[in-house]
């Protein structure tokens, strides 16, 4: 497809604003006025066809099955799109007086309260813009908490070897040294190793539960005791909360701080890479460290409160990705508590169902009941003898109109494929996907070259990523 | 509402296949001590018709913006958005997709980001741009981290005339890395090159917004020179709308440009989701935070786009990554790309020109109005800072009564500016609306 720069033709633009001539020289010093502005000009129809064309070269949850592990690509209800665009929400300016935004503040206050109930936390900030931003908020709270106690020798954050890359990156951004704790043979945290690592230097342990292998850490209370006994805090990465909604709450597992991904668990669309939202919940003893403002409710009115004495400060402009919050609130009201528990039930049922259908065709590194997702690898002999790897299987799935699972993550499983079906898929879809995976394994044995050169039916074939770095072209300019 | 499609028969069959007797059995490894033994205490679920009613009722408790004229700005603006933008954003192939990890089926998102990077580079006059950041404030903070990584210096200098939200977030981020933040004081509402000489000794960067938070034009040439004299990076903060008509950061010597692109087709939406951007000189490519898209080809020579230079990023580099950012503001970058494509150079220039003209009509009027005065001298655009005899609260009340929103109370962020306030004019404000505002300002009793 052409780019907007290749579509450009001077003079084709459409009039959207009054064409009154303005003499900028009357207002700005001559040296400050720009003469050139090399932007493309397209007619409205051209632009509409261009972006419609781009959308057709994309694949979303509405296109088909998207079992991208750890990303919880569930269906995004359309009512959420309508409510977020209600003029009473979408047109509000963030600096409007409080009395003119009571509906918006009430929604936020209720969402803070509901997310607290869902996670077992006492106070919630809606400010963080995404999961990683929530992590940074949480670890800066860890830092501020220890500092407030004069406990400044705590320089380490412990992270499991199965953790998302954002965990260690976040700890470093908050000024901590990262210490890795290995996994045990059941896929959980190696508690003996953790005992060795936990010390007066430990600021926190960051943990995802169920973890990135889709396994619930059965020794979670023991882990919490080890960290708390060492004087550290326990941080919950909420990426996998979908698995335990209504069944178990991070607050009850012993966690002190939690971030959620509203664009995973609470059905807000991922937007092809955001916007997300990453609210952070804390236990009561950490409430005053939350970023400001938070929404409070007093004398029948809702307020933006800047009254947190130990606050880490502000994490972004204003109050959060408000439009995303409206969508998540809508979802929680639609499902209710019972509906949320059913989400976890079916997310776990669906993952186990796929696993049961493919386990004879794949290597299963941990023989346990997974939760909402699981990790497998192609059979070792297929990788070794035919050279068919996880990447090849992923690319071959594209030919069957599936989005592939997450691949090569977590790092502790060789040739990992991480499959998360979510709760919104039918039995037929799950079965069809499992059958296709099995068929690709069989095909890999019979005709390995065909699998290794997949995809065969997409608008472009495998792209040369090395070339993108060696001969970088990171943008286009008008006129080439 | 339920979005779980299984019938009881489906569940039975699936459990039979799994070899489990019940769904609860699949949760049997959760220790009793951590199980929730009661239902979640949430309102009961509702059918779609009731959810729609509930949310409409809540939204109706907010001011009906259809009946009010807004002169509020200060970092978020009421600009005209062509109908096409909203229409295209609802193409669900875009908004229901994840980050484009599988390029063969994500060429739409990838090419859109490539085009976004190209537009941001053109607007800022710099060599490269990345895929987006959460907002203008975090973009400023990330730029400071880039400068620290590049220079190894632990002092960040920021002009006090930079948006207070941005400075607040910068302080939060800087504390994490243990960096010191020093502010350049206001000199008639602006930063002064003389102040850089002392403050920027051993600094990683100097951060200046232009036009600044008060709408004032900074003397960027002298500021850039003073910054480079100290071996620090110059980080320009700019609204992309201003860049349609004003000399871009690349042309006056900035090393990095960041800002908030909400004005490019994104609703005010009570503060988010918005769109942070970052552009830089080529030399800083490997220090940029977040996603970057590049062009390449498949084995048949078909052009295609991929996420590239990923060795900077958290999923590869982990604790050594340039930032922890993963999910960014992809759909908002798409909105900005569509908006900029539609308006084109003429439309974007017109949006900026009409806004500047309107701001000056208001400013000139204030100069002729008793009881209010312009707060600062010298050239300005987009925003009008003023001070009056009446309290800011009284002005806000009088405007609200007249069907208008504004002004922003500057003392809230600048204790040294009591009684000062900020009004903003966009291309949507008509001559009549500005005249009416002047009448209201005239009528507020001190």
Interface residues (C-beta under 8 A of the other chain):
Chain A: X1 X3 X4 X5 X12 X13 X14 X15 X16 X17 X18 X19 X20 X22 X24 X26 X27 X28 X29 X31 X32 X33 X34 X37 X38 X39 X40 X41 X42 X44 X47 X48 X50 X51 X52 X53 X54 X55 X56 X57 X58 X59 X60 X61 X62 X63 X66 X68 X71 X73 X74 X75 X76 X77 X79 X81 X82 X83 X84 X85 X86 X87 X88 X89 X90 X91 X92 X93 X94 X95 X96 X97 X100 X101 X102 X103 X104 X106 X107 X114 X117 X118 X120 X129 X130 X131 X132 X133 X135 X136 X139 X140 X143 X164 X165 X166 X168 X169 X170 X171 X172 X173 X174 X175 X178 X216 X218 X220 X221 X244 X246 X247 X248 X249 X252 X253 X254 X261 X263 X267 X269 X270 X271 X272 X273 X274 X275 X276 X291 X312 X313 X314 X315 X316 X317 X318 X319 X320 X321 X322 X323 X324 X326 X329 X330 X332 X333 X334 X335 X336 X337 X338 X339 X340 X341 X342 X343 X345 X346 X348 X349 X350 X352 X353 X355 X356 X357 X368 X369 X371 X394 X395 X398 X403 X404 X406 X409 X423 X424 X425 X426 X427 X455 X458 X459 X460 X461 X462 X463 X464 X465 X467 X468 X469 X472 X473 X474 X475 X476 X477 X478
Chain B: X1 X2 X3 X4 X5 X6 X10 X11 X13 X14 X15 X17 X18 X19 X20 X23 X25 X26 X27 X28 X29 X30 X31 X33 X34 X35 X36 X39 X40 X41 X42 X43 X44 X45 X46 X48 X51 X52 X54 X55 X56 X57 X58 X59 X60 X61 X62 X63 X64 X65 X66 X70 X72 X74 X75 X76 X78 X80 X82 X84 X86 X87 X88 X90 X91 X92 X93 X94 X95 X96 X97 X98 X99 X100 X101 X102 X103 X104 X105 X106 X107 X108 X109 X111 X112 X113 X114 X115 X117 X118 X119 X121 X122 X123 X128 X129 X131 X132 X134 X135 X136 X137 X138 X145 X163 X165 X166 X168 X169 X171 X172 X173 X175 X176 X177 X178 X217 X243 X244 X245 X246 X247 X248 X251 X260 X267 X268 X269 X270 X271 X272 X273 X274 X285 X291 X292 X293 X294 X295 X296 X297 X298 X299 X300 X302 X303 X304 X305 X306 X308 X309 X313 X314 X315 X316 X317 X318 X319 X320 X321 X323 X324 X325 X326 X327 X328 X329 X330 X331 X332 X334 X337 X338 X340 X341 X342 X343 X344 X345 X346 X347 X348 X349 X350 X351 X353 X354 X356 X357 X360 X379 X381 X396 X400 X405 X408 X427
